[in-house]
Amino acid sequence: MTRKSFLLLLLVGLVIGATVLPTVDLSAQEVRVSRNLDRKFKRDAARLTLRLQSDEDLRYQSIQISPTKMDEMYTALIGMYTESSDMRTVMRCNIHTRPNPSIDHMLVIFDREVEWAAPLREGRHETTSITFNDLLYEHDLIIEKHIQWDDTRDAVAVRSNKPLNMASLANEFYNLEGVQEIDLGLAKNKGNDIVATRTADAWRFEFKLSFGSLAEKGEKVHTWIYERKDNGEVNKISEGGDDIPEWMRCFKTEERILARG
């Protein structure tokens, strides 16, 4: 057998072997989280972290949310999603924390004629107040819009670029001349929500799907309870509550949710 024939036979053998060897579709096993969903989980983690501190008035706690505690909560949420196909099915219902407490916005309501607001009245998103401007810089805030609030007062929407304890930050703005009220935009109606509790070796989460007419028969809630142990194990603890109507069965067909990272 010539060297050329041998190499040809070897090449054919490798090709045949590749066709009969079992293959693993790694891409089918990988669950990637979309940027939008990742952002929502981070906001959920921030709110849940603040809620666990709500045994004391948030107004008198640190403006900064503990990065360590937030990351721990985020890791548990994202871990449940990536490790449990059942949990991914539930999340198709878009269940996230209600916007309480505020983590990124407030409405500062002030006397329209106050001197530091002159640039705002001229249509610019800035003030002449050193205190106001220092707060914007120190906490990475932006003035999102300026509006007429009522006959004598204006308001500015202030937004944070990262999660903060806005209830505590609001105290700083109350020190400004002319500021009369601060609206943190807290939700007054019920709705979907997540509740977190800590057990000895796991984070336990209640995912609450809210539906029904508040005006007619009142709110109805269906609840799933999952836990993620510190070792990464995910367990479904229970499911119950009001029956979910057919028209909103956002999870009625099991589907793998993959999106761009």
C-alpha positions as a printed NumPy array, in Angstrom:
array([[  0.   ,   0.   ,   0.   ],
       [  1.418,   3.341,  -0.971],
       [  1.701,   6.217,   1.506],
       [ -0.905,   8.141,  -0.498],
       [ -3.418,   5.257,  -0.29 ],
       [ -2.849,   4.885,   3.436],
       [ -3.528,   8.55 ,   4.105],
       [ -6.683,   8.355,   1.989],
       [ -7.999,   5.366,   3.969],
       [ -7.163,   7.111,   7.248],
       [ -9.093,  10.192,   6.181],
       [-12.132,   8.101,   5.185],
       [-12.028,   6.306,   8.556],
       [-11.992,   9.565,  10.467],
       [-14.989,  10.867,   8.533],
       [-16.988,   7.664,   9.126],
       [-16.041,   7.629,  12.801],
       [-17.244,  11.18 ,  13.206],
       [-20.65 ,  10.231,  11.848],
       [-21.211,   7.309,  14.225],
       [-19.823,   8.859,  17.422],
       [-22.55 ,  10.328,  19.675],
       [-22.569,  14.108,  19.655],
       [-23.769,  16.544,  22.297],
       [-25.565,  19.708,  21.245],
       [-24.04 ,  22.065,  23.77 ],
       [-25.996,  25.022,  22.471],
       [-29.254,  23.202,  23.263],
       [-28.164,  22.767,  26.885],
       [-27.095,  26.355,  27.432],
       [-29.693,  28.775,  28.695],
       [-28.755,  32.362,  28.1  ],
       [-30.618,  35.28 ,  29.606],
       [-31.631,  38.245,  27.467],
       [-30.323,  41.655,  28.441],
       [-33.838,  42.836,  29.162],
       [-34.588,  39.92 ,  31.497],
       [-31.185,  40.262,  33.154],
       [-31.953,  43.931,  33.852],
       [-35.323,  42.978,  35.369],
       [-33.722,  40.363,  37.629],
       [-31.196,  42.954,  38.855],
       [-34.008,  45.382,  39.668],
       [-35.879,  42.56 ,  41.443],
       [-32.757,  41.793,  43.471],
       [-32.413,  45.444,  44.512],
       [-36.043,  45.742,  45.639],
       [-35.991,  42.418,  47.474],
       [-32.792,  43.412,  49.266],
       [-34.37 ,  46.667,  50.434],
       [-37.56 ,  44.898,  51.503],
       [-35.542,  42.632,  53.798],
       [-34.374,  45.809,  55.561],
       [-37.89 ,  47.22 ,  55.92 ],
       [-38.137,  46.332,  59.606],
       [-36.537,  49.768,  59.965],
       [-37.688,  52.892,  58.113],
       [-35.839,  53.   ,  54.785],
       [-35.659,  56.795,  55.048],
       [-33.071,  56.478,  57.796],
       [-30.926,  53.778,  56.225],
       [-28.036,  54.002,  53.799],
       [-28.665,  55.444,  50.34 ],
       [-26.445,  52.752,  48.866],
       [-27.85 ,  49.207,  48.666],
       [-25.408,  46.534,  49.812],
       [-23.735,  45.186,  46.623],
       [-22.973,  41.885,  48.37 ],
       [-26.593,  41.272,  49.412],
       [-27.923,  42.418,  46.045],
       [-25.553,  40.087,  44.213],
       [-26.552,  37.171,  46.445],
       [-30.23 ,  37.752,  45.643],
       [-29.522,  38.2  ,  41.93 ],
       [-27.461,  34.993,  41.815],
       [-30.339,  33.051,  43.385],
       [-32.898,  34.442,  40.92 ],
       [-30.761,  33.941,  37.846],
       [-29.724,  30.496,  39.078],
       [-33.334,  29.347,  39.352],
       [-34.056,  30.57 ,  35.845],
       [-31.067,  28.926,  34.171],
       [-31.209,  25.67 ,  36.149],
       [-34.951,  24.912,  36.089],
       [-36.992,  24.548,  32.882],
       [-40.151,  24.576,  35.02 ],
       [-39.123,  27.941,  36.484],
       [-38.468,  29.314,  32.999],
       [-42.003,  28.321,  32.023],
       [-43.429,  30.243,  34.995],
       [-41.339,  33.285,  34.11 ],
       [-43.107,  33.503,  30.765],
       [-45.864,  35.138,  32.826],
       [-43.52 ,  38.115,  33.339],
       [-43.68 ,  37.97 ,  37.137],
       [-41.379,  40.529,  38.729],
       [-41.389,  42.704,  41.833],
       [-43.953,  45.47 ,  42.131],
       [-42.234,  48.904,  42.05 ],
       [-42.064,  49.171,  45.856],
       [-39.794,  50.423,  47.261],
       [-38.476,  52.945,  44.753],
       [-34.965,  52.106,  43.568],
       [-34.315,  54.548,  40.731],
       [-36.685,  57.502,  40.499],
       [-38.428,  60.289,  42.393],
       [-40.427,  63.412,  41.637],
       [-39.172,  66.513,  43.442],
       [-41.982,  69.078,  43.821],
       [-40.952,  72.656,  44.603],
       [-41.978,  76.311,  44.641],
       [-41.992,  77.435,  41.003],
       [-40.32 ,  80.766,  41.737],
       [-37.367,  79.394,  43.712],
       [-34.125,  80.942,  42.467],
       [-32.149,  77.753,  41.781],
       [-34.8  ,  76.554,  39.303],
       [-34.251,  79.429,  36.844],
       [-32.43 ,  77.202,  34.269],
       [-35.297,  74.705,  34.46 ],
       [-37.798,  77.427,  33.658],
       [-35.671,  78.274,  30.614],
       [-35.926,  74.708,  29.345],
       [-32.533,  73.388,  30.484],
       [-32.184,  70.25 ,  32.606],
       [-29.92 ,  71.871,  35.182],
       [-30.051,  74.062,  38.294],
       [-27.92 ,  76.739,  39.944],
       [-28.094,  74.973,  43.326],
       [-24.698,  73.664,  44.412],
       [-26.418,  71.189,  46.753],
       [-28.742,  69.9  ,  44.014],
       [-25.9  ,  69.582,  41.517],
       [-23.639,  67.835,  44.049],
       [-26.38 ,  65.267,  44.723],
       [-26.721,  64.599,  40.995],
       [-22.966,  64.087,  40.646],
       [-22.395,  62.092,  43.836],
       [-25.189,  59.579,  43.197],
       [-25.029,  59.43 ,  39.375],
       [-28.469,  60.976,  38.894],
       [-30.018,  62.751,  35.934],
       [-32.871,  65.255,  35.623],
       [-35.214,  63.394,  33.314],
       [-37.885,  66.057,  32.835],
       [-39.303,  69.284,  34.229],
       [-43.075,  69.741,  34.43 ],
       [-45.69 ,  72.155,  35.775],
       [-47.203,  70.428,  38.802],
       [-49.995,  72.832,  39.761],
       [-50.732,  76.568,  39.879],
       [-47.774,  77.434,  42.103],
       [-45.401,  74.461,  41.946],
       [-43.185,  72.728,  39.414],
       [-41.597,  69.283,  39.604],
       [-38.518,  67.54 ,  38.253],
       [-38.263,  63.817,  37.639],
       [-34.903,  62.618,  38.952],
       [-33.644,  59.209,  37.871],
       [-30.724,  57.118,  39.11 ],
       [-28.492,  55.143,  36.767],
       [-28.075,  52.397,  39.381],
       [-30.35 ,  50.987,  42.104],
       [-30.445,  53.168,  45.216],
       [-32.524,  53.499,  48.351],
       [-34.518,  56.437,  46.987],
       [-36.477,  56.894,  50.221],
       [-33.229,  57.749,  51.977],
       [-31.969,  59.888,  49.099],
       [-35.222,  61.896,  49.187],
       [-34.239,  63.213,  52.628],
       [-31.277,  64.985,  51.038],
       [-33.515,  66.78 ,  48.545],
       [-35.847,  67.935,  51.314],
       [-32.953,  70.11 ,  52.518],
       [-33.209,  72.244,  49.371],
       [-34.91 ,  75.628,  49.611],
       [-38.396,  75.552,  48.127],
       [-38.831,  71.766,  48.046],
       [-42.291,  70.983,  49.401],
       [-42.947,  67.345,  48.55 ],
       [-41.282,  64.263,  47.052],
       [-43.245,  61.563,  45.265],
       [-41.477,  58.185,  45.09 ],
       [-44.036,  56.765,  42.656],
       [-44.986,  53.781,  44.809],
       [-47.627,  51.448,  43.354],
       [-51.017,  51.82 ,  45.023],
       [-52.751,  48.891,  43.317],
       [-51.873,  45.248,  43.739],
       [-50.242,  43.243,  40.965],
       [-47.644,  40.616,  40.134],
       [-44.929,  40.349,  42.74 ],
       [-42.049,  38.305,  44.152],
       [-41.533,  37.694,  47.877],
       [-38.188,  36.431,  49.177],
       [-37.38 ,  34.737,  52.488],
       [-34.207,  33.172,  53.783],
       [-34.114,  29.644,  55.207],
       [-31.163,  27.885,  56.834],
       [-29.549,  26.88 ,  53.544],
       [-31.58 ,  28.438,  50.742],
       [-33.434,  31.414,  49.331],
       [-37.16 ,  30.791,  48.988],
       [-39.23 ,  32.799,  46.504],
       [-42.979,  33.207,  46.069],
       [-43.928,  34.19 ,  42.517],
       [-47.383,  35.782,  42.554],
       [-49.418,  36.121,  39.378],
       [-52.241,  38.633,  39.862],
       [-55.348,  38.779,  37.684],
       [-59.031,  39.586,  37.832],
       [-60.997,  42.808,  37.918],
       [-60.474,  44.81 ,  41.082],
       [-63.728,  46.652,  40.444],
       [-65.864,  43.542,  40.009],
       [-64.682,  40.481,  41.893],
       [-61.441,  41.637,  43.427],
       [-57.9  ,  40.505,  42.832],
       [-57.107,  36.837,  42.302],
       [-53.661,  35.394,  42.798],
       [-51.918,  32.211,  41.688],
       [-48.672,  31.452,  43.509],
       [-45.62 ,  29.29 ,  42.831],
       [-43.029,  28.746,  45.553],
       [-39.487,  27.714,  44.637],
       [-36.261,  27.583,  46.539],
       [-32.641,  27.643,  45.469],
       [-30.259,  26.049,  47.912],
       [-26.802,  27.432,  48.481],
       [-25.368,  24.433,  46.626],
       [-27.332,  25.443,  43.493],
       [-30.141,  22.887,  43.77 ],
       [-33.543,  24.225,  42.69 ],
       [-36.781,  22.748,  44.086],
       [-40.424,  23.514,  43.519],
       [-42.069,  23.681,  46.955],
       [-45.696,  24.255,  46.025],
       [-48.199,  25.787,  43.632],
       [-51.706,  26.982,  44.381],
       [-54.22 ,  29.77 ,  44.635],
       [-56.891,  30.872,  42.191],
       [-57.239,  29.034,  38.892],
       [-55.578,  30.871,  36.034],
       [-58.084,  31.756,  33.291],
       [-57.523,  30.323,  29.827],
       [-57.172,  33.741,  28.221],
       [-53.966,  34.457,  30.115],
       [-52.261,  31.083,  30.115],
       [-48.877,  32.565,  29.328],
       [-47.224,  29.255,  30.168],
       [-49.656,  26.685,  28.793],
       [-47.166,  25.257,  26.301],
       [-43.761,  24.319,  27.615],
       [-41.116,  26.125,  25.676],
       [-37.405,  26.621,  26.047],
       [-36.7  ,  30.311,  26.348],
       [-33.44 ,  31.282,  24.701],
       [-32.448,  34.828,  23.88 ],
       [-29.477,  36.895,  23.013],
       [-26.98 ,  37.455,  25.78 ]])
